[in-house]
Structures are given as structure tokens and as C-alpha cells.
Amino acid sequence: MIELRQLSKSYGSEKAVDGVSLDVPRGTITAIVGTSGSGKSTLLRLVNRLIVPDHGQVVIDGQDAARLPQADLRRRIGYVIQDNGLFPHWTAARNIGTVPRLLGWDAPRIASRVAELLELLQLQPQIASRYPHELSGGQAQRVGVARALAADPDVLLMDEPFGALDPVVRKRARQDLRALQQRIGTTILLVTHDMDEAIGLGDQIAVMRNGRIEQCDTPARILADPATPFVRDLVGEGQRAFRYLSIQTVASLRESGQIAGTALPPETPLSTALEQMLWTGCDMLPIAGGGVIRRDAILKAAQG
């Protein structure tokens, strides 16, 4: 869906993005992760032409982004910025309808789309008339996502979308984004400095350092085989095992057997199952649909 071909952008003598090539498959989430100043946000802005590259090419669904009219590019690419960026003097409904209005949609069509997105993002209808200062952090974040999705874009760019949320709301927001993406199939390119967030959301992870991509691979491969010492340090040697468990499900270690108790959904991460076992003192838990998951099997998987 997105092809970045040898993209470069410099500011004076500093190369913010240095010869980056990246393929983002259709209907997936690619997480770009790295330390501050690694070029993550600059790369994101090059995709939607908020910044013009010095060299290289951005291809969106087979078309050169540089040749697309600005209006077409804005319609095809939604953008969620840090701290949601809502206009404070506009209601949630007006914020959500920003791009459709710019594209010339009539009022009934905009109102219908706003109502549809509020329902999609599990927001109550009365949220539409509230101003940003009247929203919780989680509600404002969802309104920001709704605004980015308003014109039904092919691509959604997200720059640290959960950075201002507290840990509990942030975890729920990640889960909601993954569920939403699976439902509507939008291709997402997400910037984060949080490796746990990248692992939990990304179908693939691109690790950036000094304007370049050090490694681009699946979360499992990033964890199992870091390509460079920098990637290894970013993953965290002491946390690799638990992070690996967070991307594997109980279904992958299902064994025959039967035990009483509330059954875990098959998609439950092994890390969640292990936490529950440690909390309750159980050595085995049932899995919905039959079978069990054993603590020793999880610990063995964590050891590689």
C-alpha cells in the first residue's frame, strides 16, 4: 500500500531521514520505533507531503504521491498527531467533519458520517456537541482518530497517538485501535518510542536510528533475533522473554485436558495467562473450545 524508496531529508548538515526504503503491506499496521531524534516523525510527514523530501519517492497504492493533487492526497491519508490536536473552539462533531467540509460534502452527509464514526469508535451520541475541554483523554483520542477517518482514507498515519494518555487508558486505546483496524482494514503507519506499543500493535516493526532503519521485521523476529546491538538494547535483554510471551497466544500452546474454571479465549496472550496463574497460584487454566494451557509450557516458551 505504501512504498518508500530511498527517502532523504536534511536540515542543514543534519540528515533527519537518510535513504530510507520501506514497504507497508495493505491492511497492516507498521510501527516505527526509535529514540528521540531518530527521524520517526519526519519520516511520517514525508509520507503525506507535509514535508517534501530532498531525494526519493513515496508511492501510495501504486501512484507517486508527488504527482497527486493535494486534495486527493489529504482524502486518501488520515493523520492523527500527538495530543490529538483537536480545535479547542469547535465541538467534537465539527472537529470530526473537518476534512469532509474541506472536500465539499453537504451538511447531511457530514452529519451522517459523524454519527457513523461515533458509533464505530464506541462514543455516545452526546459527545458530538461537547468541546475538547469537556472530553476525557480517551474520548479526545478517539475523536482525533474519528477525524482522521472521516473521509474514509486508504492510509492512516499516527504520530505518538497515545502519548498523553495514562497507562490504563493507553492500554485500552491500543486494544481498541487493533480491533478497529481489523474491522475496517485501514493500512496504518504508526510512530512510537514505546517498544511494548510497537510489539503489541505492529504487524511489522521498523527500528530507526540516526535517520536510518536498523531493522524491519515482524515483532517475533525482532525479539528473537535483533539485527544490531542498538535493536537489542531497545528491545531490552531482560524484557525480551516477557515481550515474546505478549505476542504469542494460549492457542499456540494448547494441550489436551480438562480443568474447571473460567476459560481463556484462544487469542489470550501467554503473558496474560502467566500473570493470571501467578496471581491465583494455578498451574493450569482451561481454554475456550477445549484444552488447557500449562504454566511450565509458558515458562519453557519464555526460555526460547
Beta strands, then each sheet from edge to edge (+ up, - down):
strand 1: 2-11
strand 2: 14-24
strand 3: 29-33
strand 4: 55-60
strand 5: 63-64
strand 6: 77-80
strand 7: 155-159
strand 8: 187-192
strand 9: 204-209
strand 10: 212-217
strand 11: 284-286
strand 12: 292-294
sheet 1: 2+ 1- 4+ 5-
sheet 2: 6+ 7+ 8+ 3+ 9+ 10-
sheet 3: 11+ 12-
end
